[in-house]
Amino acid sequence: MTKQLSPELTNPHNLSLEVVNSEMAAFSQVDITKVNDELPWNPPVEVSVTLPDGRVAEGVDAATPIYAFKDQSDNDLSVSIATAGHIDSLHIKGTEAGSKFDYDSLDGLFADMAPKIPAEVATSQDEVSAFSMDMGKHMGQEGIATMDELVADGVLEGGDVETVMDLKEGVFELNHSGTEEEKTAFVEEYRKAHPDAKIQFQLIRGGVIVPIVDAPKRDTTELFVVFGPGQSGKTMYTAAPGRFMPKHPNPNQHRDETGAINESTFSESANAWFNTVMLTGKPIEHVEELQDRALTEANETPEDNETIKPLEVRFDAKTGTLLLGLGGQELIDPDVIEATESEGFKPKDELHLTILGFKQGKLLKAAIKANPELATSIEELAAKADWGIQPTGERYKLKKPYEGEETPRESIIEMLQCPGAEKFLASINELTGLELQEQPHHVTLLTKGNPQGIGITTAQEIIELGERVS
């Protein structure tokens, strides 16, 4: 059970920070060396710890506590060596602005966190507690913002908000009981009626309508934290930039054991995800193509076989490559992100499906060089194609060393169905005389190490480089 905490309804319990393993807490680097293969998210089991004097401790239990937050009743919240190492490498020593905390050390971060942790986190030892806290300094960037925040910053005007607020009840009912066709129609009709509106609507994974605004990610002072049961008491699962948000207003995420919708939690989610908008960071016209997602077969359901239409179709005649832009992190199952973050995996900001990679692109590039008019024909075929992209839920963890890189690249991919690709390639082959073959349709969800991920062109590569995790 995950317990949502509301900071304004809780009081700090004056937790104190203790260093419970001073030698390990002085680490300079932590590397995961063994994971639990029996669980789909492969949690770390053992780590190697590099100490300041250069010594390396091998085979260290990943759950070894090195810090602890304690309340006045000796309730304990631990931070393991694996979690501490992840936060240190990504958020303290990391260089990416969107993930970097304005702290020089874990000691400083945890010392500031201690008095801000709500009392319920320490006293509810058997529950998962997810919450956020304002740290009062830069904690990275987040891809959401409230409408009020955007009005205050001049991104939106009051009239923009008033227009969509008149539709709030209708969006609530569509998310609660509407069909995929009804939701798609609403999004399309609103865009046609308000093509210049700064706030548009988008259908995200799970068939949920949310408002979106074309604006970049925003700096945040908030820190999202999750604690939950561990091997020996409650422990920190993750810490990341941004505010806490409830589940999306997808009815299936709010059903009890009998299948009934918990109307209270659904309403809370619906309100939160209407008043808070997703920031696309790209022109609204690129988002427009997402909307045509009607089901084509009567026995399919939105949860099991939702169809995603690309946001962008990107053909590069110079390289011969073709990518279908699918969207951002909102397409990734939050449980997958939470389960893998402690291992060092980071969600990709932009998800895409590669139809023509660099190997195939070389052949196509040569054909275009011989006949430049082919480029226009290929672009037109790609733009008109009915791709029919569907997530399968079949995921793999891949690992591959690259020459010149100190650590292997790792990624988590999800296989996709893309029936339109076969027809498209047949048309390209007929047009060019080539014999281009389909490659395994997949999307890279998260990466570790080099964020470029791992190029996959054959099913055999997936077998050789990875293992199935779901």
HUFEN-V665508 format. One record per residue. SS is DSSP state (h for helix, s for strand, l for the rest). OMEGA is omega in whole degrees, -180 to 180 (* if undefined). BURIAL is + if it has 16 or more other C-alpha atoms within 10 Angstrom, else -. Layout:
ss = [SS,SS]
omega = [OMEGA,OMEGA]
burial = [BURIAL,BURIAL]
This chain:
ss = [l,s,s,s,l,l,h,h,h,l,l,s,l,l,l,s,s,s,s,l,l,h,h,h,h,l,l,l,s,s,s,s,s,s,s,l,l,l,l,l,l,l,l,s,s,s,s,s,s,s,l,l,l,l,l,s,s,s,s,s,s,l,l,l,s,s,s,s,s,s,l,l,l,l,l,s,s,s,s,s,h,h,h,h,h,h,h,h,h,h,h,h,l,l,l,l,l,l,l,l,l,l,l,l,l,h,h,h,h,h,h,h,h,h,l,l,l,s,h,h,h,h,h,l,l,l,l,s,s,s,s,s,s,s,l,l,l,l,l,l,s,s,l,s,s,s,h,h,h,h,h,h,l,l,l,l,l,h,h,h,h,h,h,h,h,l,l,h,h,h,h,h,h,h,h,h,h,l,l,h,h,h,h,h,h,h,h,h,h,h,h,h,h,l,l,l,l,l,s,s,s,s,s,s,l,l,l,s,s,s,s,s,s,l,l,l,l,s,s,l,l,s,s,s,s,s,s,s,s,s,l,l,s,s,s,s,s,s,s,s,s,l,l,l,l,l,l,l,l,l,h,h,h,h,s,l,l,l,l,l,s,l,h,h,h,h,h,h,h,h,h,h,h,h,h,s,s,s,s,l,l,l,l,h,h,h,h,h,h,h,h,l,l,l,l,l,l,l,l,l,l,h,h,h,h,l,s,s,l,l,l,s,s,s,s,s,l,l,l,l,s,s,s,s,s,s,s,l,h,h,h,l,l,h,h,h,h,h,h,h,h,l,l,l,l,s,s,l,l,l,s,s,s,s,s,s,l,h,h,h,h,h,h,h,h,h,h,h,h,h,l,l,l,h,h,h,h,h,h,h,h,h,h,h,l,l,l,l,s,s,s,s,s,s,s,s,s,s,s,s,l,l,l,l,l,l,l,l,s,s,s,s,s,s,s,s,s,s,l,h,h,h,h,h,h,h,h,h,h,h,h,h,l,l,l,l,l,l,l,l,l,s,s,s,s,s,s,s,l,l,l,l,l,l,l,l,l,l,h,h,h,h,h,h,h,s,s,s,l,l]
omega = [176,-178,177,-179,178,-173,-177,-179,-178,180,175,-176,179,177,177,-180,176,172,-174,176,-172,-180,-179,-179,179,-175,172,179,176,179,178,-178,-180,179,177,-177,-177,178,-174,-179,175,179,-179,178,179,177,169,-175,176,-177,-175,-179,178,178,179,176,-178,174,180,177,-177,-178,-179,180,176,173,175,170,-178,176,-175,178,-180,169,-167,171,-174,171,-176,178,-180,-180,178,179,179,-179,-180,-175,-175,-170,179,-179,-178,-176,-179,-174,-177,-177,-171,173,178,178,179,-176,174,179,-180,179,-176,178,178,180,-170,-178,-178,-177,-179,-176,-175,-178,-178,-175,180,-172,-175,-177,170,-178,178,-176,176,-180,178,-176,177,177,-174,-178,-180,-177,177,-175,176,176,176,177,179,179,-178,175,-179,-178,177,178,177,173,-178,-180,178,-178,-179,-178,-177,180,176,-177,-172,-179,179,178,177,-177,179,179,-178,-170,-175,175,178,180,180,179,179,-180,179,-177,-179,-178,178,-180,179,-179,-177,-174,-177,-179,180,176,176,178,-179,176,-178,-176,-176,178,-178,175,176,175,179,178,177,179,-179,174,-174,175,-179,173,-177,180,177,-174,175,171,178,-179,177,-178,-179,180,-176,-174,179,176,-176,172,-174,-180,169,-177,173,173,178,176,175,178,174,-176,-177,177,-177,180,176,-176,-180,-178,180,179,172,-173,-179,-179,178,180,179,179,-179,179,-178,-176,170,180,177,-176,172,179,-174,-179,179,-179,-177,-177,179,-179,-173,-174,-179,-161,-176,-172,-179,178,-177,180,-173,-176,178,178,-179,-177,-172,-173,-180,-179,179,174,-174,171,-178,171,-171,175,-180,-178,-179,-180,-178,-177,178,179,174,179,-174,-177,-177,-174,-178,179,-177,177,-179,180,179,179,-177,-176,-174,-176,-179,177,180,179,179,177,176,180,-178,-179,179,174,179,176,177,179,-174,180,176,-178,179,179,-178,178,179,179,-180,178,179,-179,-175,-179,179,-177,180,-180,180,178,-179,178,-180,-179,-177,-174,173,-170,178,-175,179,173,-179,-174,179,-173,180,172,-176,178,-177,175,177,-179,179,179,-173,-179,179,172,176,179,173,-177,173,179,-179,168,-180,-176,-179,-177,-179,180,180,-179,177,179,179,180,178,-178,-172,-175,178,176,180,-178,174,172,-176,-178,-178,174,176,-177,-176,179,175,-173,180,-177,178,179,-174,179,-179,179,-180,177,180,178,179,180,-176,-173,-171,178,179,-180,175,*]
burial = [-,-,-,-,+,-,-,-,-,-,-,-,+,+,+,+,+,+,+,-,-,-,-,+,+,+,+,+,+,+,+,+,-,+,+,-,-,-,-,+,+,+,+,+,+,+,+,+,+,+,+,-,-,-,-,-,-,-,-,+,+,+,+,+,+,+,+,+,+,+,+,-,-,-,+,+,+,+,+,+,+,+,+,+,+,+,+,+,+,+,+,+,-,-,-,-,-,+,+,+,+,+,+,-,-,+,+,-,-,+,-,-,+,+,+,+,+,+,+,+,+,+,+,-,+,-,+,+,+,+,+,+,+,+,+,-,-,+,+,+,+,+,+,+,+,-,+,+,-,+,-,-,-,-,-,+,-,-,-,+,+,-,-,+,-,-,-,-,-,-,+,+,-,+,+,+,-,+,+,+,-,-,+,+,+,+,+,+,-,-,+,-,-,-,-,-,+,+,+,+,+,+,+,+,+,+,+,+,+,+,+,+,+,+,+,-,+,-,+,+,+,+,+,+,+,+,+,+,+,+,-,-,-,+,+,+,+,+,+,+,+,+,+,+,+,+,+,+,+,+,+,+,-,+,-,-,-,-,-,-,+,-,-,-,+,+,-,-,+,+,+,+,+,+,+,+,+,+,+,+,-,-,-,+,-,-,+,+,+,+,+,+,+,+,+,-,-,-,-,-,-,-,-,-,+,+,+,+,+,+,+,+,+,+,+,-,+,-,+,+,+,+,+,+,+,+,+,+,+,-,+,+,-,-,-,+,+,+,+,+,+,+,+,+,+,+,+,+,-,-,+,+,+,+,+,+,+,+,-,+,+,+,+,+,+,-,+,+,-,-,-,-,-,+,+,-,-,+,+,-,-,+,-,-,-,+,+,+,+,+,+,-,-,-,+,+,+,+,+,-,-,-,-,-,-,-,-,-,+,+,+,+,+,+,+,+,+,+,-,-,+,-,-,+,+,+,-,+,-,-,-,+,-,-,-,+,+,+,+,+,+,+,+,+,+,+,+,+,+,-,-,-,+,+,-,+,+,-,-,-,-,+,-,-,+,+,+,+,+,-]
